[in-house]
Amino acid sequence: MIKATVETITPEMARDYLEHNTDNYRKLSRAIVNRYAADISAGRWETNGETIVFNEDGVLVDGQHRLAGVVVADKPIKTVVIRGVRKDVTIYDMGSNRTVTQIAAHDKIDCNPTVSAAANIIVNNFRYNCGKAPVIDFIRSNIDELNRAYRVACYGSVNLRSKCAPAVAACYLAIHTQAIPVYEVELFFRLFNDPWTTSADGYDISPAVTAGKMFESRAGKNGYQVQKERLEILCLAIRDFHERCAVTDNYMIQEPFFYQELMNETHAKDGLN
């Protein structure tokens, strides 16, 4: 007989429950455990109906990551516990996690998927596998500047390239740190969106053209281009455009790239420790 209860799981109880995690086909992911632990420690964990499940023999069949997160955080959580599931019933991770955009919409934050993805890129330049909660916090604190960066990065766009999240992230970094006047950033992305446009005020547009060509050529060769590399290319191109540098060769991405100091400034200012 299946029985459901709402329990406050203490770290001691979590350790005991994990002793019954004896027949789980899913390996424990330390990254997921650390993410859950960070949310629990920060007070972001809420009872939402997700369950800890034991079968009729008392074997834990679902909830190992949440329980391990309680142990690592050393703080209790309240959750639903199901006992008595038939042991021949297999528990699959078939639920779909909410996206950052969906969470933002639920919290009535006005952002679109590109802005959400740009925020994720920025946050993940400072943290590895940080989870969704810090990204949501970042969006909530910087939504006006992120939306402004989106409008600037997509200025006059008829080309989906300009709407890529790294373009918005690069634009945000330039605007947020006030490293380059906004009108120059906007001009760069206007030219980047339409590389056949010529600048009437003497600006050398070759960095914008080069960035666009690199996107096309690298994507064509590799089939996929990592977001961080696209961000680096755009940041270097914006810098060279601002300094009116002529660019004829591909950018050679190195670590740390030019805008690392700007990202460090954003890191400190936005508390992404």
PyMOL commands that set and color helices and strands:
alter all, ss='L'
color gray80, all
select helices_A, chain A and resi 11-18+30-41+64-73+100-106+113-124+132-153+160-163+165-176+182-193+206-222+227-242+260-269
alter helices_A, ss='H'
color red, helices_A
select strands_A, chain A and resi 3-9+51-55+60-62+77-85
alter strands_A, ss='S'
color yellow, strands_A
deselect
rebuild
show_as cartoon
